[in-house]
Amino acid sequence: MNAGDMLLKAADIVGGQRATDYGDKYVNHKRIADLWNMWLKESRKGDNLLAECQEIHAYDVAMMMMLLKVARLMHSPGHQDSHIDIAGYASILEEISNGR
């Protein structure tokens, strides 16, 4: 698959069935951020670690999901699905950073 085909596939995934399945990209990533923040708050009660943590935002979720794909590529270099997903998350980062 060449780079153009990969980007077209990523665009199709981000704007296609996943948009139908999961809804608005920002809203979905905000929902994930809210759940992650709740988890961090509840799991660290009494640890005094929460004061050291900044709140996670929708942008952070997309970036961290991209980093998850990078970690997977460290184990399986060249895995096409991870490359496509990274391109998709990069496009989501762009939309979120520009206020959608």
Secondary structure, DSSP 8 states (H G I E B T S, - for coil): --HHHHHHHHHHHHHTHHHHHH--HHHHHHHHHHHHHHHHHHHTTTTT-GGG-----HHHHHHHHHHHHHHHHHHSTT-HHHHHHHHHHHHHHHHHHTT-
